[in-house]
């Protein structure tokens, strides 16, 4: 994730600093870690899944948040790509503490971090039911769920998966709509070029 180590600060200083900063930072054990920008594919995948969640959850108490909503875990703060929270988060809040679903779009630089460290951190959230990791350079979705002991389940193009936390069934093709990675290009060619 190309974090830039800076200096130790307090949680309150971090929250104040983050409101003024042009760069997003995760806050772990008193240290700031700058986050790099996301690719076009990363943005499309996040938007695709957030749009499906927003449509599905319309009129329900659970709400999806994208990209800029932090998650607080034991005084640390992380920026997942997409999260769903069912608590009554104030309009002026900048973080959630009770998400039921967290989604990360993986890149080569963040993959190990998201699949190991962040997974362990996210599992500490008592309300979290599912964690979804989506590759951006190929078409592969990994879903881990508290309901089955955090065992990984993998889905590829031509398959669908159920987000049990919100009752939403998605096809892998919907997640990767308009993304032009090698798997999607090959799959579209197989499908006769239909998008």
Secondary structure, 3 states (H helix, E strand, C coil): CCCCEEEECCHHHHHHHHHHCCCCEEEECCEEEECCCCCHHHHHHHHHHHHHHHHHHCCCCCEEEECCCEEEECCEEECCCEEEECCCCCCCCCEECCEEEEEEEECCCCHHHHHHHHHHHHCCCCCCCEEEEEECCCCEEEEEEHHHCCCEEEEECCCEEEECCCCEEEEHHHHCCCCCCHHHHHHHHHCCCCC
